[in-house]
Amino acid sequence: MAEKIFLSPPHMGGNELKYIQEVFDSNYIAPLGAFVDRFEKDICHFTGAASAAALSSATAAIHLALRLSEVKAGDKVLASTLTFIGSVAPILYQGAKPVFVDSDESWNADPGLVEEAIEKERPKAFVLTHLYGQSAKIDRIAEICKAYDVALIEDAAESLGATFKEKHTGTFGDFGAYSFNGNKIITTSGGGMLVSDNKTAISHAKKLATQAREPALWYEHEELGYNYRMSNVLAAIGVGQMEVLPSHIEKKREIFSWYEELLGDIEEIEFMPEIEHSRGNRWLTTLTFAYTDPAKVMATLQERNIESRPVWKPMHLQPLFKEALCYGKDVSEDLFARGICLPSGTAMSKEDVEQVASMVRSALC
């Protein structure tokens, strides 16, 4: 069988092992250490955020953002419905009630539905997902949230390096969350980052993420905390990955352009758009078929040892959220029914992409 082509595997840049060795030599393995501080500074420098906290996951980052936004049990929190469960589970951690919002033609949350839901539901916060590395209509959404005094938490887990009007996703709202899971554009094997221009809030986040320990000789606790901080070892990997992030973004965009070149003539195929004034990181190349069943295409790819995935199943269709409200539903349901994510790893060659595209063509009706 041919060597497997993965959807979005890790791709090291070269200095990660060197930095890990420095960690081992210092014996600051975990928790925290010089590389955690350095990774946080690197993220701030790259994105323009004023402050950052390196954490165990983007889910942890969203959870802390909700905590810092004073979301409590019984509060309503708006969320994109077309997203991954990690974006939404923290709402339940706080005992709050998710209210979902459908997508528009950009695949991201529809600003009109966002405003309608805010007017009717009066949520405490909105967890907005920038899907598949593509910016939502963030300027309009940020204006709406500000007008209604709704905390805006950007789930930029998939969109590190994506911009809108040359400003990075994750830096428009009150808080932003990035992911360094194994399949993201850069990885620490597992991890996340919370960013904000509110330095006081990030300082509090770091305390909460370290079991909310007070500055006493003994272990003193006045509030509930969590074990959410990133280890120095993982942060060392992150520092190495930050050195290749710009080239990874360019390669992801090149891979997308190759797929467009190879499949763009097929009438039934429509690629996820890039909205005006934005520049995505094209984390995954995603597209829809007008009438071919994506499951048929995925089965054909699997036969050739090529990994692919459906588009995220909307949260309002998940059994866990069967009682939740959703403003609109048709767009996200349609994208789920017709969409597919194609291999987009940054180590892919054009020949790899040509092989995938050829198999997609062979599976079409």
N, C-alpha and C positions, 0 to 999 in steps of 0.2 A: 504494500500500500504506500502511496506517496506520503511524504512528510506532511503533517497536519498544518493547515493554515488556520491560525487562531483568529478570533474576532478582534481582540486588542490586547496582545500580550505585553508584559513588561519589556522595556528596552533600555538597558543601562548605557550610560555615556562613557564610562571608563574610570572616573575618579571615585566612584562610590566605595570600592574596596579600600582604596587608600585612606579615605576619611574614616571608614569603619575601623581600620587598623589604628588610626589616631585615637579613636574612642577607646579601644582595647588597651592601648598603651597608657592612656590616662587613668584607666579603670573607672571612669565615670560612665558606667553602662546604662544604668537607669536608677531612679528617674532623673530627668532633666540633664543639664550639662551645657557646655559651650556650644555644641552644634544645634541644640534646640534654640538658643538665642540667635545664632547665626541664620538658621532656617527662617525664623520669624522675620528677621531683618531683610532677608532676601525676598520674601514674599511681599513685604511692605515696599521695598524698592521697586519690584517688578510691577505691582498693581497700583501703586500710589496710595494704598491704604495707610492711615496714620499709625495703626497698631495692630498686632496680631498675637494669637495664642495658638501654639501647636498642640494638637489634641489627638486622641485615639481614633477619631473618625469624623467625617462630615456630619453624621447623625448626631454625635456628641456636640458638635458645634451648633447645630440647629437647636438642640435641646437647651444649651446654655443661652442661646439668643432668646428663646422663648422665656426662660427664667428671668433673664435680665430685662425683658420687656414686660415683666410682671404679669405674665399670663398665668391664670390660676384655674382651679377646678371650676367647671361650669362655663368658663369663657368660650366664646366662639373664635375660631381661627380659620381664616380663609387659606386655601391651598390649591395649587394647580392639580388638576385631576390626572393629566397625562404626565406621570412621573414614576419614580421608584419609591418603594415603601419607606426607605430611609428618610425621605423628605417629610413624611407625614407621621410616622410613628412617634416622634417626640411630642406631637400635639397630645397624644394619648398619655404619654409619660406625665404630662402636667394635669391630666384629668380634664382637659379641654375638649371641645367638640369641633371636629373638622367640618368645614363647609367648602365644597369643591367648586372649581370654576373651569369651564370648558376652554378649549383652544380656539384660535381663529386660524386664518390661512397661513400664519407663520408657524403653526404647530404649538406655539406657546400661548400662555393665558391671554384671553380676549379682554382688552381694557374696558370695553363696554360692559361686559358681564361682571368684571371686577367691581366697577362702580355700582352696578345694580345690586350686587350681593352685599357690598358695604352699606349702601343706603338702607337695605331691608334687614340685614342681620346684625349690623353694628359690631363687627368683630374687633378683637383686641389687637390682632396682628394678621399679617398675610405672609405665608411662606411661598414665594414665587420661584419656580424652577426655570432656569435657562436650559432648555432641553437639547441634548445631543451636541452641546458646545455652541449653540446658536442663541444670541441675545434675544430676549423678549422685547416688546415695545416698552422698554424700561423707563424712558423719560416720561411718557404719559402715565404709566402705572405709578411711578414715584410721585408725580403731581397729585394723583387721586388720593394716594395714601396720606400724603401730607395734608391735603385739604380736609380729610376726615379724621386726622389724628390717629391713624392706624400704623402701628409699627411695621416696617417693611424689612423682611428677612429674605435675602437673596440666596436661594439654593443654587450656587454656582459650582456644585460638585463636578459637573461635566464640562464646565465652560472656562476653566482657568486659561487666561490668555485671550479670550474673546472680548471684543470691545464694542461699544456703541458711542458714536461721535468721539472716538479715540479715548474714551474713558472705560476702564475695565469693569466687566460684570463683577458683581460682588461688592462694588464700592459706591453704588447709588443709594442704597437703603441705609437703615440703621445698623444692620449687620450683614455680613456675607459669609458663606461657608464654602470651602473648597475641599475636595476629596483627593486622597493619594492612594486609593485602593489599587489593587494589582492591575486593573484594566484601564485606569485613567491615563491621561496624556503624560503625566509623570507619576511615579509611584514611590512610596516608602514601604511597600508590601501591604501596609494598612496604615491609615492615619488621616487626619484632617486638619483644617486651619479655620479659626474664627477671626474675621477681620472687622474693623470698625474705625471710624474717625473719632469715636468716643474712647479716649485712652483710659478714663476712669472705669468705664464698663469692662474693657478688656482686662484691666488689672483685677477687677472683681471676678471675671471669668476664670482667670488663672487660679485665684484662690478657691473658687467653687470646684474647679477641676482637680484640685489637690486635696480633696476631702474636706475643704473649707476649714483647714487648720488655722487657728489663731496664732499670732506671734508670741507664744509662751514657751517656757522650757519644757513643759509637759504637753500632751496632746489635748488641746482645748478646742471645743467646737460650740459655736453659738448658732450656726445655721447648717442646713443639710448640704452636704457636698457630694462629690463623685470622684471616682478614680478614672479621670479622663485625660490626663496629661500624656504627651508623647515621650517615648524614651530617647535618650541621646543616640543610641544606635540607629534607630529609624530616622531621626533627624539628620544624621550624617549621610544616609542614603538620599534624603531630600535635598541636601545642599549640593550633592553631586548631580542630581536630576535637574535642579534649577539651572545648572550650567548648559544643559542641552534643551531646555524648554523652548526657546525660540526656534531652534531647528526642528523640534518635534512638531510645532505648530505649522511650520512651512511644509513639512512632509505630509502631515494629515491633509492639508489643503491641496497638495499635489496629488495625493491618492484620490481625493474627491474629484479633481479635474480629470484624472485618468478614467475614472468610472463614467463621468459625463461624456468624455470623448468616445468611449467604447459602447455605451448604452444609450446615449442621448438621442439617437435617431429612432428609438423604439417608441411608437406613439403612446402605448399604454403606460409607460414609465414616467413618473414625476418625482424629481428629487426634492428633498426638504429645502425650502427657500432660505435665502439670506436676506433679511429685511434691509431696507434702505438705511444708510448711515451706520450699518453694523459690519463687523468683520469677525466671523466665527472661527473657532479653532478646528472645526470639522472633526470633532473627536471620533464620531462614527459617521460613515456614509450611510444615510438612510433614504429610502425611497418607497413609493407606493406603486402597486399595479392596478390598472383599471379593471381587469377582469380575471387575471390569473390568480389562483389561490397561492398566497405566500408559502403555505405549508408544503406545496408541491415543489416550489423552488428550493426551500430549505432541505427537503428530502434529497433532491438531486445533488445539492452541494455536499450534504453529509456523506453520500455515496462516494464522493471524491475526497473525503477527509477534510472538508472545508467547513469551518464553524460559521454559523449565522444565527441571528435571533429575531424573534418578532419585535415589533415596536412595543413599548411598555403597555401593559394592560391597565386601562384607567382605574384610578383608585375607587371611583364610585361603582365600579363593577366587581370590586373585590368583596368576598363574603364578609370580611372584617368590617366593612363600611356600608353594609346593606341598608342601614337606617339613616345614613348621612344624606344631607341635602346636596344637590349639585345644580349649579346654574348653567344650563345648557348641557348637552351630552353628545350630540350628533357628530361633531367634528372629531373628537377624540375616539369615539367608538368606531368611526369610519377609518381613521388612521390605524387603529389597532387591527381592524379586520383586513386591511389591505397593505400594511407596511412591513418592511423588512430592514434589518441592520446588516450590512455587509462587512467582511473583514477589512480592518482599517489600521492594522499595526504599523508602527513607524519603521519597522525593519523590512516591510514589504518592498519587493522590486516591481517594476512595471510588468514583468513577466508573470508575477504572482497575480496581479490585478487582472491581467489579460486572461489568465486561467479561470479566475472567479467569474469574470464577465462572460466568458464563453459558456460556462456551465449555466449561468442565469439565462442566457439566450436559448440554450437547448431545452430548458424547462418550460418555456413560455407556450401558451396555448396557440 
